[in-house]
Amino acid sequence: MSPMIEISNASKTFTMHLQNGVRLPIVSGVSMQVNAGECVVLSGPSGAGKSSILKMIFGNYRCDQGHILVRHNEAMVDVATAKPRDILRVRRQTIGYVSQFLRAVPRVATLDVVAEPLIANGIARDDARSQAGTLLSRLNIPERLWTLPPSTFSGGEQQRVNIARGFISDMPILLLDEPTASLDGVNRKIVVDLVAEKKMRGVAMVAIVHDDGVRHLIADRIVDVMSFAAAA
């Protein structure tokens, strides 16, 4: 089986320019593969570099060395070396991302925040909003809130909007950074079901989940990030 994500010997170090150029190693020698229909969960203590690895895959962080290949339109693109415009193209068409925090344009209605990824890829606005409403209902966001901006919502409600926005597209790769952190048991179960449905559609996922119950329900493999800990 051809991998959707193939990471080989990737490393990341931050340079603290306001601290006399001190270099802070994060991860070193990251090597792993993720296949279609598989969810790989990254484990390890806070600060071990789990979120940094997700951001390296998404192209937010550049690698110091190594390669991060993602399958984009049947070709492998190395996001570690790709030009910014190519990374943006990969994000629009191939890699979805659910971060810990919702980032949305102020005053935009929740329904449009969730529908936007579909509209950006050519789906008619009415169809996109209909799909957004279906997903918001499933995640227990009542219809009376859909016209309001999500900045007015509670933390748990904002996270469910974030999940809806991340899961609405049929991207072949999906990155999940603590998607269930602010959720109650009912909504955690819904996210577990959404992950299972993505697997059935062949989506490759990399996730960070601190909840042991959720981790073991969604993980096909668990990768201990401490094995990639960089020497200080």
N, C-alpha and C positions, 0 to 999 in steps of 0.2 A: 504494500500500500504506500502510495506517495504521500509524504507529509504535507500538511498545510502550513506548518511553521517548522523551521529547522534552524536552531541556534547552535553555533559552534564557537567555543572559546571566546565568548563575549565578556568584556570587562568594562567597568565604569568607575571613574574617580572624579570627585568634585574638587575644584580648586577654589579655596575661600579667599577671594580677592580682597575682602575687607579685613582679613586676618593674616596679612603679610604673605599671601600666596600659599598658605598651608594646604597641602593636598590630603583629601579625605577619601581613602579607598572604600568603595561600597561593595562591589561583587567582582569576582575574577574567575575566568574559566567557565562561564555558564555555557552548558551544552545540553540540549534537550530537543526532542521532536514532539509535535502534536499532530495527530492524524484527524481526518474528517470524522465527525461523529464522536469525538473523544473530548472529555473534560479533564484537564490536568490541573490539579490544585497545588498551589505553592504553599508550603508550610514553613514555619520558623518564627522566632520571637520578633517583637516589634524592633524595627531598625535593622533587620537582617538583610533587607534589600528586595523584598517581595514587590512592593509597588514600583521600585526602580526598574525591575525586570519588565513589568507590564509597560511602563513608559518607554523603555527601550524598544519593545516590540511595536508600540504605537508610533514611534518616531519622535516622541517628545524629548527624549534624552539620546544624544549621540553616544555611541560606543567609543571607548579609547582604542579598542582592538576587537577583532573577531567579526563574525557575520551573523546577521539575522535575516534569514530568507523567509518570505511569505508568498504563498501562491496567489497571484493576482492575474485574472484573465488567462489562466492556464500557463502563465510564465512565473518564474521565481524572481522576485524583486528583493534586493538586499537593502533593507531600510537603514542599515548601518552606514551605507555609503550613498544612498539615493539622493537626488536633488530635491529641495523642498517642494517643488511643484509636483514631482512624482509621488512624494509621500502624501501630499494632499489628495491626489487622485486615488491612491490606495485607500485612504481613509473614507473617501466618499463612496467607494464601490465595494470594498473588501473587508475592512476591519471596523467593527463596532466596539464601543467602549462604554462601560457603566462605571463611573467613578464613585467615590464615597460621597461627593457633594454635587448637587445640582447647580449647573451654571447655565443660566438662561437670560435672555435679554429682558430687562425690566419692563413691566406693564404688558407683556405679551401674554395672551390667554393660555391657560394650561393646555387646552385642546390643540392649539397651534404649536406650542412647544413640543408636544409629542409627535404631531404630524409632520413637523419640519423635515426630518431625515427622508421621509418618503417623497415630499414635494421637491426636495433638492435633487432627487434622482428621477424626476419626471412623472411621478404619479399625480393624477388630477387632484386638485385641492379637496374637492368634496369626497372623493374616495379615501384620500389620506386621513381626513378628519373623521370619517366613518370608522376606519380601522383604529384610529387613536381612541375614539370613544369606546369601542369594544374592549380594548386593552385596559383603559382606565376603569371601566366598570368591573372588569375581572379582578383588578387590583384594589377594588373597594374605594375608589375615589368617586363620590356621588356626583351626579350630573349637575347639580346646582353649583358646583365649584369649577366646572370646566371653563367658564368664561372669565374666571379670576386668574391673576398671575400667581404662579406657584410660590413666589416670595412671601405671600401672605399665609402660607400653609405651615403646619407643624413640621418638625423634623422628619417624622415617619411618613407623612403625606408627601413631602418633597422627595424623599427617597423612592417612594412608589412611582411618582411622576418620572423620576430619573430612570427607574427600571423600565417603565413603559417606553420611554424615548429610546433606550438602548436596545430593547427587544423587538421594537416594531419593524425594523428592517430585516430583510433576508440576507444579511451579510454572511459570507462563508466563514468568517472568523469573528469571535466575540471575546472581549477581555472584560473580566468582572472583578472590580476592586471593592470587596466588602459589600456586596449588594444587599445583604440581609441584616446589616449592622443595626439599623434603627427600627426593625420590624418586629411585630408580635408573631406569635406562633402560627396564626391563621395565614398571615401574609407571607411568612417564611415558606410555608407549605406551597403556596401559589408559585413562588419563585422556583422552588424545587421542581414543580411540574413544568414550568416554562423552560427550565434548563433541559429537562428530559425531552420535551418536544423539539428543542433545537438539536439535540443529539440525533433524534429520529430523522431530522431533515439534513443530517450530515454536517452540521456546523462544528467547527473546531473551536474549543474554548480553553482559555487559561483563566483561573480564578484564584482569588485570595478570599478565604472564608475562615474566620476564627471560631465560629460555632461548630463544635465537634459533630453534632447531629447532622447539620446541613452538609458539612464537609464529606462525611461518609456516604450521604445519600447521593451526592452529585459526582463524586470523584471516581474516575476510572483509574487514575494513577495519582499518587501524592509525591511531590518532589520536595525534598528537604533543602531549602535555600542555604542552610548553614554549610552545606557541602561546597558552596560557591563563595563562602565568606572570604573577603579580601584581607590580607595581612596589613595591619596598620603600619 
